[in-house]
């Protein structure tokens, strides 16, 4: 027990005597006395001046840690930090004290007080004894995850210590060298500590980059030992370094190098290394800088899917194929996943089905391919095709006139197989009931043949499917009057009118009566073709994320691993106009209130949804939705939900936060990452754009353990956000016409009694609305000559801010939004791109030519569009990237 004053001791004695008197048996008395004696013994060892013997103190600290109870934390949590930072404490005792405090903090974090000792414990990272540094790093890492502000000074010290370890020879740290790898456990712990913070300031960043490059270089060196312990230690440091590179997501060179290094492990004979490489590459695929590098390993990953014996490795291969998928390789990846699905383990079939359905929808350029893919999916693994999947294909077919005839023909042919899965019968019944008339002109698919084909499956189906088929039959009465009598005979049969299932019986009775008494006009009205479904987010992604769990990276829309992107807390957020007209629309998830906004004079329309829990990643194929303003009633005159961004009464937005401009520039060629971070707040983004529409998820993180108070109820359900809470804001964006300035996001909250106001630019720039355009050399230069007037061209010659690297330049051009055209420019060193800016009011073609000069380390960038202001803005944005 800690040292106490005389008064405190007397009170403790009174409590002890009271406890003894309240014991109901002799055994209870003995237990209470032994407990008190144990506390007294440990207290004497810890606090007595005569017990400064390191053996005794170590014994006491080990006892406290091993018991690790809340009572131990109450008794000693205030004393152990003093031992840890005391100048006269032996190294071995410091190690024990750090690990003991770590144990108590994990058991009862609320009982370990933060105080002056926190700034002193950070300096243990500079201790000469590496055992003390190792124990202190474990403690600081755990504490920094909950209290990052208290331990922010540890970043520079950790970088310095890591640099000394990485650059040292194995003989320099003989006591801590494990099979020729210097201090591998400490290196791993330091790398994990650095993942608790954003990239360090420039002075430390350069040194950290050197460390990471050195680790990657050492991975390429021949092994110094053939023992497995050597490779394990070496790879442990390497994989943790790669995790840090992915976490920072700010060094393109390191990201590409990390990807190439992982690619070498994909064919390694060690199963664990193959698994870890696939898992890490899944995360690398979410970075714009390394996505293209990951795609170069597609054949190796496909081969692993076919030949790998370990099911867990095959599952990671599926995850990686899903993560690296984009428009250029979607059909190949979907085909390979379908092939694998036929022999896949039953435990992962449902997950593969969901992923195939998502990819087929997301990257479907030709929707006939999408229909073929889903029907093939049902054929191969019908038992694992959930309702969400076949509901979605029906929604898409109904909403797209160009695919309805093809879908009807395809499902008709598929239903002719002797054995059809019930899900195929459902899809076929629905589509033929709506669009069977589109193929009825072919004698091979006449109305009667369609009906007989469906009815041959009727008795093999479950009750819900039979109910759907009865609805199809009554639809046929409207579409094909010539078979009305045949259908009525089926409806009036005893098997229908006297069916034991009340739903089937009721449908048969009502449909028969409707077909008998209703006129042709009434039938046509009641049974008319289904109207298009309102575009909405797909529930398939939600199902996949639910199946995979909240901490698993499942697709490219995930910005980083959970530990990188998960942010606690939230803030009030209002969008403030820069020089562009911006409309803001709020939709409450719970109340579903709406508002009509006049967007006639707006250049960007932004619709916001704020949710108290993270929603599933959006299905951005639903971006072709009709404007949200049309789906809500007009606001009442009694009040308005519109955030008046031009009002003089609202809080004045703060000037842009320091460093936010640099982060904004990084987002010109990327869509995911951390937009802003200080000691209180972290703002993360993930977004996707298609033509003139986009969707952005904004994550607000409370990095402190203190509540953010006084939130405005206009955007937050609860005016208090606890530390550890999480919300995300969904922003739907529509580009009305070309614009120059990005909107500003203003965040206000109360922390520690003081009102905080942070403003950052939202990375909504004109290039986000690019649609890449492929063209040959002749077409490119013909169009180039057509855009030759001075008003249509903008050129900039500038010094390179970064080393000239071909792969990184390609990645940035693709990230900018244009198609990268190969073999178009006569000079192979030049880069050529083409794309179309989509706005609601117009489409603006754009041609780009980037000419690097390696000797002078300079670029010449030329942009030609049909509009002068667009050429100027795109030139400004792209010039800043090199």
N, C-alpha and C positions, 0 to 999 in steps of 0.2 A: 504494500500500500504506500502511496506517496507520503512524504513527510507532512505532518499536520501540526497546527498550533495546539496549545494546551486545551483551549476551549473546544476546538474541533475534536480533539482526542476524547475529552469528557463526553461530548455528545455521542461519539462513536461507541464509547463504552456503554452508555445508557441504552443505545440501540441494541448492542450485543446482549446485554443482560435481559432486555425485554424479549429478544428472540429466544433466549434460553428458556425463559419462563413460559413462553407460549408453545414450546415444543410439547407434543402430546405423548411422546414415548422416549425411553432412554436412548433408542437408536437414533432418533431425530436430534437429541441433544448432542450425541457424539459426532454426528455428521456436521452439525453447525459449528462445533468447536474445532473439528479438523479443518473445516473451510477457513475459519478465522486464522488458525495457526498457519495454514498455507499462505494466506495473504501476508501475514506478519513475516514469515520466512522470506518470501520473495521481496517484500518491501525492505527488509534489512539488507539483503544482498544488493539491491539496486541503489539504495540511498545512503547506507552507512559509509562513512569515510574510511572505515577499516576494511570495507568490502570492495575497494577499488582494484582488487585482484582481478585480472581479466578472466580468469577461469570461473570465479564466482559470478561475475556479472554476465558472462556468457551463459552460464547455467541458468541464471534467473531469466534472461531474455529468451532463451530457448523454451523454458517452461511456459512463459507467458504466450509465446507464439504457438506452441503446441496445443495449449488449452484453447486460446483464441476466442474465448467467450465474450459476450457483451459486458459481463462483470469485470473481466480483465481490462477491457477497453476503458470502462469507466474509471478504473483504479489507476491505470498507468499511461493512458494515451497522452496525458499532459507532461509526463516526465521523460518518456523515451526520446522525444525530439531534442530535449536538452542534452541528453547523453550523446546523441548522434552528432550534434554540432559543437560540443565542448572541445576546447583545444587540447585538453590533456587526455582525451579518450584514446585508448589503444586502437590500432587498425582493426584487429580482430573483433573488438567490441563494436566498433562503428559498423562493420559488416552485419553483425548480429542485430544491432539496433535498427538498421535500415530495413532488414527483412522482417523483423518483429513488428515494426510500425506498418509495413506493407500488409502484413497479415491482419493486424487490427483494423486497418482502414478498409480492407475488403470485407471484414466481418461487420464493422459498425462505422461506416464513413461519417455519420453525423456526430460521432464522439471524438473524432480527431480534429483538434482545432487548428486552423490556419493562423499563423502569426509571424513574428519576426524570424523564426527559424527557417521559414520557407526560402527566404533570400539567401540564407547561409548554406542551406543544404544543396542548393544549386552548384555552389562552388566545390562541392565534393567531386564534381566531374573533372576537376583539375588535380585531384589527389594523386600522389605518386604511387599509391598502392592500388593496383588494378582490381583487386578484390573489392576494395571499398567503392571504386568507380562502378563496377558491375552491379553491386547491390544498390547503390544510390540511383543508377540509371533505371533499374526496375521500379524503384519507389517513385521517382520523378515522372516516369512515363504514366503510371497509374494515376498519380495526383493531377498531372497536366490534362488528362482527358476530361476531368470535371472542373478544374480550375486553371484554364490556360493562361489567364492573365498573371497569375501568381508566379508562373514558372517560365515566362516568355524569354527571360535572359538565358535559359538553358540552351537555346538554339545555337547561339554562337559558340558556346563552350562545347556543345556536343559535336559541332562541325570541326572545331579545333582538335578535339580528342580523336575523332574519327580519322582526321587527316594524318595525325601522328601514327596511328595504328596502321593505316593502309600503306603509307609510304615507308614503313619500317621493314627491315629485313627480319626473317624468322629468328635470327640469332639475337636480335635486340630485345625480344620479349620471351626469353627462353622459358621462364616459369609459366607463361600464358600462351605458348605456342602449341597448337594441337595438330600433330601430323603436318608440319610445315606451314600451317595457316596461323598467322598471328592473331591471338585473342578473338576467335570467331564468335563466341557467345556475346562478348561485349560489343563487337561490331554490329551484330544483329540487333541488340538492344538499343544502341545509339541510332541506328537507322529507323527503328520503330518509333523512338522518341521524336525524331524529326518529322514523322508522318502525322504528328499531333498538331502541326503548325503549317501555315502556308509557306511558299518559298521565302527564304531569308532575304535580308537586305542585300544590295549589290556587293558590299564588301565581303560578306560571308558566302554569297551565292557562287562567286567564282571559285572559291576554295572547295565548296561542296561539289561543284561540277567536276573539278579535277579529281576529287575522291571517287566519284561515281565512274568517271572515265577510266581511272586506274583499276577499279574493280572489274569493269568490263574487259579491260586489256588483259588482266591476270587470268580471266576465264578462258582466254584464247591460248594461253601458254600451255606447253606440255605439262602433264601432271608430274609433281616431284615425288610422288609415291604411288604405287599400284594398290595400296590398301584402300578399302572402301571408306574408312574413317576420313581419309584425306579428301576424297571427292565429296563426301557428305558435308564436311565443314566448309569447303570451298563453295559448294553450291548453295548452302544455307545463306552465306553472305551475299552471293550473287542474286538470289531470288528476292531477298529483302531489299537490296539496292534497286532492283527492277520495280518492286512495289513502291519505293519512294519516287522513282522517276515517273511512274504512272500517276502517283498522288499529286505531284507538282504539275504535271502536264504542261510544262512551259518550255522545255528544251527539245525542239524537233530532232536534233542530231542524236540525243540520248535515247529518245523514244524509238527511232528507227534502228539504232544499234541494239537496243534491248530486244526489239522484235527479231532481228537477225540472229541474235544469240539464242533466243528461245527456239527459233526455227531449227537450229542445230540439234536441239534436244528431242525434236519430234520423232526422230528415228533412233533414239538412243536405246540401247539394250535394257536399260533399267526402267522398269514400269513406272516407278514413282516419279522419275524425271519426266517421262512422257506426259504423265497426268498433270504435273505442276506446270509444264510448258504450255499445254493446252489451256489450262485454267487461267494462266497469266495472259496469254494471247487473247482470250475472250475479253479481258479488260482493256488491253491495248487496242483492240478493234474499235473501241468507243472514242478513241482520240482521232481528231481530224489529221493530225500529223503522222500517225502510224497506221491508219486504216489501210492505205494503199500497200504498205509494206506487209501487213498481215495477209492481204489477198494473194500475194505471190506464193504463199504456201498452200494454196487451195488443193492442189493435187496430192500433196503429202497427207493432208487432213482427210481427204476422201479415201485415200488408200488405208489410212488408219481405221476408218469406219468399216472398211471391208475385211481387214485382216487382223485387227486387234483382238486378242483373246480375252482381255479383261473388260467386263461390262462397264465398269466405272470410267475407264479410259474412252470407250466408245461413246458413252454419254457426254463426256467433255468434248469429244470430237463433234458431236451433234450441236452442242452449245456454240462451239467456235464457228462452225459453218453458218449457223443462224446469225452470229454476231458479225461475221465478215460479209454477209449478203448485202448487195446493193443492186441497182438496176442493171449493171454490166454483167453480173453473174447469177442473177436470181433464177433463171430457168435451169441452169446447170445444177445449182445447189438443190433446188426443189426436186429435180429429177433424181438426184443421188439420194436424197432423204426418202423419197418414195420407194426407191429400190431397196434401201436398207430397211424400210418399214416392214417389208414382207418377211424378213427373218429376225427383226428386232426382238429384244427381250420384252416380255409382256409388261414388266414393271415400268418401262419408259415409252411404251407405244402411245399412250394418251398425250404425253408431252410432245412427242414428235408430231402427232396429228395436229395439235394446236399450233406448233411452230410452222408447219407446212401451210396451214390455213392462213396464218398471219402474213407470211412472206408472199404467198400467192396473191393475196388481196393488196398488200402494200406496194408490190412492184409489178402489178398487172398493167401492162401497156395495152395488150390485146386481151380483152375480157373473154374471148373464146378460150384462150389458154387457161384463164382462171376457172371457167366452168369445167373444162376437161380435168384440171388438177383436182378440184373438189370431188367430182364424180369418181375419179380414180382413187382418191383417198377413201371414199366410202366403200369402194369395191375391195380395197386391200385390207382396211382396218375399220370396217363399219361399226363394230362393237365399241370402238374407242372414239367415234365421232360424236361429240356432244351436241346437244340442241343448239348451243350458241353457233356452232359451225354451219349446220344446215339452215338455220334461221338466216344467217348472214348471206349465204349464197342466194337465197330467195329474195332478200332485200335488194341485193345488187342487180339481180336479173330484172326485177320489176322496175327498178329505177333507170335502167339503161335500155332504150329502145333498140340499139344496134345489136344486142346480144340475145334478145328474146326468142327470135326464130331459131337461132342456132341452139340455144339451151333446150327448147322444146324438142328439136330433132335429136339432140344428143341423149336426153333422158329417155326418149321413146326407144331409141336403139339399145340403151343400157338395160331397160326393163325387159327386153326380149330374152335376156339370159335365163336359163332354167332356174337358177338360184340367185335371187336378189336380196341384198340386205334390206331390212325394214326401213332404214334411213333413206335408202334410194327410192323406195316406194313413196315415202313422205314427200321427198323433193319432186319426184315425178308426178305424183298426184296434184301437188300445188301448181307446178309449172304448166302441166297440160291443161288443168282446169282454167288457167288464165290465158294461155297462149297456144292451146292445141289447135285453134283455128288457123294458125300460121303455117301448119304443116298438113292440114286436112286436104289440101288440093292434090297431094300425092296419093295415088291409089294404095300404096303400101302402108300409109298411115291415115287411112280414112277415119271418119268419126267412130264408126262401129268397131273398127280394129283397135282404136285407142281405148274405147270403153272396155272391150273384151279383155284387152291386155291388162288393164288396171284391175278389173274385177276378178281376173284369174289369181291375183295376189291377195284378194280381200280376205279369204278365210284363213290365210296363214299369218295374218297380222294381229297385233294387239288392239285393244279397244280404242286407244287414242288415234291410232293410224286408221282404223275402220271409220271412225268419226270424220277424219279428214277426207277419206275417200268418198263418203256420202256427200260431203260438201262439194267435192269435185263433180260428182254425178249431177247434182242440181245445177252446177255451172254449165255442164254439158247440155242440159235441157235448153239453156239460153243460147249457147254457142251453136248447137247442132239440133235444130227442131226435128230433123228426120229420124233421130234415135230416141225421141221423147218417150214413145210407147215402150221401148225396150227398158228404159231406165225406170219408168213407172212400174213395170212388172217386177223389177227388182225391189223397189221401195215398198210395194204392197205385199210382198211375200211374208209368210209367217216368221221367217227367220229374222226379219227386220221389225215388223209391226209388233211382234210378240217377243222381242229380244229381252233376255233377262237383265241386260244392262239398260238402265233408265236413260242414259245419254243417247245411246244408239236408237232406242225406241222412239224417243222424243224427236230426234232429228228425222227419222224415217217418216213419222206421222206428219210433221210440219212441212218437210220438203215435198211429200206426196200431195198434201193439200195445196201448197203453193203452186205446184206445177199443174194442178187440176183447175183451180178457179181463177188464177191470175191471167190477165190478158198478156199479149206479147209485149206491149209497151211497159207494163208494170214489171214483168219478168226482166226485161232489159234494164230497167232502172234499178231494181233490187239486186240483180246479179251482174251488174256492170263490172268491168275490169277494175281490179284494185288500183287505187291511186298510188302514186309514188310514195314510198316511205319517207318521212322527214329524215334527213341525213343526221346521223348520230354517231357517237363513239361506239366502236365495236366492243362487245363484251368478251371477245375471245382473248384479248390481251389481259383483261382482268382475271379471267380463269387461269391463264398461264402463270401469272404472277402469284395467284393464290396457291397454285399447285407447287410452284418452285419455292415459295416462302419469301418473306420480306427481305432477307439478307443475301439473296442470290442474284447475281447479274445474269439477266436472261436475254437481253437484246441490246441493240445499238442505242436505244433511247436512254439507257442507263448511262449517266454521265461518268461515274466512277464506281469503285467498290463501295459498299454500304458505309464503311468507316470513313470514306472520303466525302460522300455526298449527304450523309445523314446529318441534319443540323437541328439542334434543339431550339424550341421557342419560336416566336414569330413577332412581327411588328405590324403596325398600321402602315398601309402602303397606298399612296395616291399617285396617279400619274399626272405630271405637270407639263403643260405645253412648253415646248421650246419656241421655235418660230413656225412650227407646223401646226395646223389645226388638228386636234386630237379629240375624239369622242370617247367617253368612258361609260361603260355599261356594267352594272353589277347584277349578278344573278346569285341569289342565296340558294344554296343547295337544299336547305330545309324548308324555307318558306316559299320558294319558287315564285317570288314576286318579279315583275318585269317592268320594262319601261321602253317607250318608243323614242328614238333619237333621230333627229333630222341630220342626215349625213351628206346633205347636198354639197356643202362647201368644205368637206373634210378631205384631207389627203391620205390620212390613215384612220381607220376605225379600229378601236381596240375595245374588246369586250372582256371583262374580268369575272372570274369565278374564284372565290376564296373559300377553301375548305379546311375544316379543323383537323382532318386526317388526310394523309396522302391518298389521292385517288390513283387508280391504275393509269399507266401511261396511255396517252390518248392514241386512238386510231386516227391518224391524220388523213386517212382516205376519206374521212367524213368532212374534210374541209370544204368540199364542194357544196356545203349546206346553203340553203337560202338564208339571207340575213336574219340574224336572231331577232332583229327589231320587228319582223313580221309575225313572229310566233307568240307575242305577248300583247296583252291588252294595253290600251293607252293608260297613262298614269292618271290618277284622280287629281282633282284640283286641290285636294287637301294637303298634298305633300308630294315630294319627289325624291326618288332614290338617286338622281343624277349627282355625281360629284362635280361641283362647279369649279372647273380648273381655272377659270378666269376671274373668280370672285375675289374682291379685295378683302373680304372678311376672313378668308382661309389663311392658315399660317403661311408666312412667307417661306418659300423653299430655300434651303440652305444652298450656298455655293457648292459646286461640285466637290465631292470628297477627294482628298489627296490620293493620287495613284489611280483614281477611277478612269481617267482618260487613257492611261496606258492599257488597262484591262479592256476598255472599250475597243481599242484598236486591235487587240488580239482576237476579238469576236467577229471581226469583219470576215475572216476566213474559217471560222469555226462556229459551232452552235451550242456546245456544251462546255461547262466549266464553272469556275468561281468568278463572279463578276466583281465582287467587292468583299473586303475583309478588314476589320480592325479588331481591337481587343474585346469588343462587346458583341459585334454583329458579323455574321457571314451571310452573303447573298449568293446563291448558286442558281444557275440557269440550265435548262435543257430545252431545245426548241427544234422545230422542223417547219419548213416552208414548202409550199407547192403552188406554182403559178403566182396569183396575187393574194393567196391566203397563207396564213401561218398560225402556229400555236406554240405558245411558250409557257413552260412551267417555271415559276420563280419560287425558290425555297429560301425561307428566312430562318436563320439559326441564332438562337440565344446562346452565346458561348460562355455565359457566366452561370453561376449557380443561384443568382438572384433573379427575382421576378422582374419582368418588364411591365410597368403599370400604366394606367390611364390610356388605354387604347380607345380610339374612336369607335363607337358601335356601328358606324356606317359601313365598316368593312370587316370588323371582327365580331364574332358571336359573343365572346366573353371579354370584358375589359381588362382581364388579367391573364397573362401568359406565364405559366410556371416554367422554371428551369426544367428542361427535359421534355416539354411539350413540343409538338411539331405541327406546322401548317404549311400548305403550299398554295400558291396563287396561280390560277390558270388564265392565260391571256390569249384570247383569239384575235387575230390581226387580219385586217383586210386593207390592201393597198388600193386606194381610190385613184390616185394619180401620182406622178413622180414627185419626190420631195427631197429636200437637202439635209435638214437637221433631224436628229433623232429625238424622240420624246425623253423626258427626264422622269425618273422614278424618285419620288420623295418619301422617305421613311421617317416617321415620328414615333417616339415612345419615351416613356419616363423610366429612368434607371437611377436608383439611389437618390430619388427625390429631384433629380435634375432632368429637364426636358432635353432629349437628344433629337437632333435633326440631321439627317444624312441624305444627300442627293447624289444620284449617279445616273449617267446616261444609259438608257436601255439600248442594247445593241440591235436595234431595228433599223437597218440601213438598206439603201435602194438595191444593192446587189443580192439581198436575201430573196428577192422575187424573180431571180433569174431562172429560166428554163434552158438547160444546155441544148445546143443545136449542133448536130454533126453535119459536116459538109466537106466535099473534096476540094483539092487545090484550085481547080478551075472555077468552081462556084464561089470559093472564098475571095479570090482576087477580082472576079467580076463584080461581086458586091462591094469589095473594097474600093474599086474605082468609082462605083456609083455614089459612094459616100465621101466624095473628095472635096466638097466645098469647105472653106475655112470654118464655118459655123458648126460643121458636123465633126470636126477632128479636134482632139485635145492631145497634146504631146508633152511629156515631162522627161527631162534628163536629170538624173540624180545619182548621188553617191550611195553605194550599198551600205546599209547599216549592219548587215550580217554577212558572214562568209558566203560566197556564191556556191550553192550546192544544187545540182540539177534535180535530185529527187525531192528536196524540200520545196524548191520553186514549183515543181509540178503539183505537189500536194496543195500548195497555197492557191494556185490558179484554179484547181478543181474545187477547193473549198470556197473560193470566191464565187463560184456558181456557173462559170462558163464551161463548155466542153473543151477539153484539151485536144487540139487537132494535130495528129501525127502526120509527118511526111507531107506537109503543106508548104512550109516556107523553104525556099531554096537553100537557106543557111540552116543546117540541122541544129546549130546551137541556139537558134531563136525559138521562142515559144509563141504559139498562135492559139487563140481561143475564139469561140463564138457562142452567143446565147441571145435569148429574148427576155427583156424585162416585161413582166405581165402586171398590168394595173387593171382596175375595173373599167376604166374608160378607154384604154388603148394598149397596144403592144409595141415595144420599142426594140428593134434589132440592134445588136451590138457586136462589133468585131474588135479583137484585141491582139496586139503584137508587142511582145516583150523581147528586147535585144540586149543580152548581157555582154559586157566587155570585161573579160577576166583580167587582162593586164591592168586596166585602169580601175578595176573594182567599181564599175558604174553600170547603170541600166539606162536604156531609152525605152519608155513606155508610150505606146500610141494607141488611142482609143477612138473609134469612129462609131457614132450612132446617128440616128435621124434627128436628134434633139440636142442642142448645144448644152443645155443645163445638165442633161444626163451624162454627156461625155465628160464634162468638167467634174461632176461629183464622183463618177466611177474612177476617173483618173486619180483624184485625190485619195480615195479610199484604198486603191490598189497600190499606189506609190508608197504608202506608209507601211506596207507589209514586207518590203525588201530593204 
